[in-house]
Amino acid sequence: MALRHAVLAALLDGEYSGYELAKAFDVGVANFWHAQPQQLYAELTRLEKDGLVTGRQVRQETRPTKRLFTVTDEGLAELQRFAAATAKPSFIRDDLLVKVQAVDRVDAAPVIAQLEERMAVAAAKTELFTKILRHLRGDLDEAEFLRTGDRIGPYLTCLRGLGFEREHHDWCRSTIAVLRAREPRRLA
């Protein structure tokens, strides 16, 4: 997947400025695609040049003029091609896992500290995803929203993010417990 597809998918929810897109990425897309704001601005420029999005200037009274972007018919066709293409398998690439892999030969204390930090981040993200899901479904319970909701794509990706963060939190907690239980053996 290219960043362009993640940007196009994020723009399906409405007209966004680059700043608003970066905020939307932080909240809804970051659980499956990470991008820096500078990357998003550059991608918007490329997408507009390629005719996949269109931008319009909006004058503001007390702030600089901003540019709002929407997906064009060509952008929707590109998303359709992308959706029809076979997805590549996902993989994990995480420096903390390399540290855990090496923990038998290195000092475990800094690894445990990093696992604790990661566990705290996962707990915060779990809370955030729970709030987003509640907001997306409004007054409906989850089953009803999944049957009748207007846009379930963002909801389903947030569900995946929630599941990932919960599992990540639990893995960090159990890994910390194992490493702490083994500390006396390491010191002997």
C-alpha positions in Angstrom: 0.0 0.0 0.0 1.2 3.4 -0.8 0.6 6.5 1.3 -1.6 7.8 -1.5 -4.2 5.1 -0.8 -4.3 5.9 2.9 -4.7 9.6 2.2 -7.5 8.9 -0.4 -9.3 6.7 2.1 -9.0 9.3 4.8 -10.4 12.0 2.5 -13.6 9.9 2.0 -14.9 11.3 5.2 -15.0 14.8 3.9 -13.1 17.8 2.8 -9.9 18.4 4.7 -7.1 20.8 4.8 -3.6 19.4 5.2 -3.7 20.2 8.9 -7.1 18.6 9.3 -5.9 15.5 7.4 -2.9 15.2 9.7 -5.3 15.3 12.7 -7.6 12.7 11.1 -4.6 10.5 10.5 -3.5 10.8 14.2 -7.0 9.7 15.3 -8.3 7.3 12.7 -5.6 6.1 10.3 -2.6 5.9 12.6 -3.6 2.5 13.8 -2.7 1.0 10.4 -0.7 3.6 8.6 1.8 6.1 10.1 2.8 9.3 8.3 4.4 12.6 9.3 2.5 15.8 8.5 5.2 16.8 6.0 4.6 13.5 4.1 0.9 14.1 4.0 1.3 17.6 2.6 3.7 16.3 -0.1 1.3 13.5 -0.9 -1.6 15.9 -1.2 0.4 17.9 -3.8 1.2 14.7 -5.8 -2.4 13.5 -5.6 -3.7 16.9 -6.9 -1.1 16.9 -9.7 -2.3 13.4 -10.6 -5.9 14.5 -10.6 -6.9 12.1 -7.7 -7.9 15.0 -5.4 -9.0 18.5 -6.0 -8.2 21.5 -3.8 -9.9 24.8 -3.3 -8.8 27.9 -1.4 -10.8 29.1 1.6 -10.2 32.6 2.9 -10.4 33.0 6.6 -10.9 36.3 8.5 -8.3 36.0 11.2 -6.1 33.2 9.8 -4.2 32.5 6.6 -6.0 31.2 3.6 -6.3 27.4 3.7 -6.6 24.8 1.0 -9.3 22.1 1.3 -9.0 18.8 -0.6 -11.6 16.3 -1.7 -11.3 13.0 -3.6 -12.2 13.2 -7.4 -13.9 10.5 -9.5 -10.4 9.5 -10.6 -9.4 9.2 -7.0 -12.3 7.0 -6.3 -11.4 4.8 -9.3 -7.9 4.6 -8.0 -9.2 3.4 -4.6 -11.4 0.9 -6.4 -8.4 -0.5 -8.2 -6.5 -0.6 -5.0 -9.3 -2.4 -3.2 -9.6 -5.0 -5.9 -5.8 -5.8 -5.9 -4.5 -8.6 -3.7 -3.3 -7.4 -0.4 0.2 -8.2 0.7 0.6 -10.1 4.0 1.3 -7.9 7.0 4.5 -8.2 9.0 5.9 -6.9 12.2 9.1 -4.7 12.2 9.7 -3.5 15.8 13.0 -2.6 17.4 11.6 -3.5 20.9 11.1 -7.1 19.7 14.7 -7.2 18.7 15.6 -6.1 22.2 13.4 -8.8 23.8 15.0 -11.4 21.4 18.4 -10.4 22.8 17.3 -10.1 26.5 19.2 -13.3 27.5 22.5 -11.7 26.7 21.9 -8.0 27.7 20.7 -6.2 30.8 17.0 -6.8 31.1 16.3 -3.7 33.1 16.2 -1.2 30.2 14.2 -3.6 28.2 11.7 -4.0 31.0 11.5 -0.2 31.3 10.8 0.1 27.5 8.1 -2.6 27.8 6.5 -0.6 30.6 6.5 2.5 28.4 5.0 0.6 25.5 2.4 -0.9 27.8 1.4 2.6 28.9 1.1 3.8 25.3 -1.0 0.8 24.4 -3.3 1.5 27.4 -3.7 5.1 26.3 -4.4 4.1 22.7 -6.9 1.5 23.9 -8.8 4.3 25.7 -8.6 6.5 22.7 -10.0 3.8 20.3 -12.8 3.0 22.8 -13.8 6.7 22.8 -13.6 6.9 19.0 -15.7 3.8 18.6 -18.3 5.2 21.0 -18.4 8.5 19.0 -18.7 6.8 15.7 -21.6 4.6 16.7 -23.5 7.4 18.6 -26.6 6.1 20.3 -26.4 2.7 18.6 -25.0 -0.4 20.2 -22.2 -2.1 18.2 -24.3 -4.8 16.6 -26.9 -2.3 15.4 -24.2 0.1 14.1 -22.5 -2.7 12.2 -25.8 -3.7 10.6 -27.0 -0.2 9.8 -24.2 2.4 10.2 -23.5 4.7 7.2 -19.7 4.4 7.2 -18.5 1.2 8.9 -14.9 1.2 7.3 -13.5 3.7 9.9 -15.3 1.8 12.6 -13.9 -1.6 11.5 -10.3 -0.2 11.3 -10.7 1.3 14.8 -11.9 -2.1 16.0 -8.7 -3.7 14.6 -6.6 -1.0 16.2 -8.3 -1.6 19.6 -7.7 -5.3 19.3 -4.1 -4.8 18.4 -3.5 -2.4 21.3 -5.2 -4.6 23.8 -3.2 -7.6 22.7 0.0 -5.5 22.7 -0.7 -4.3 26.2 -1.3 -7.9 27.4 1.9 -9.1 25.7 4.0 -6.4 27.3 2.5 -7.1 30.8 3.2 -10.9 30.5 6.7 -10.4 29.0 7.6 -8.0 31.9 6.3 -10.6 34.4 8.4 -13.3 32.8 11.6 -11.2 32.7 11.1 -10.1 36.3 10.6 -13.6 37.5 13.8 -14.7 35.8 15.9 -11.8 37.2 17.2 -13.9 40.2 18.4 -16.6 37.8 20.2 -14.0 35.7 22.0 -12.6 38.7 23.2 -16.1 39.9 
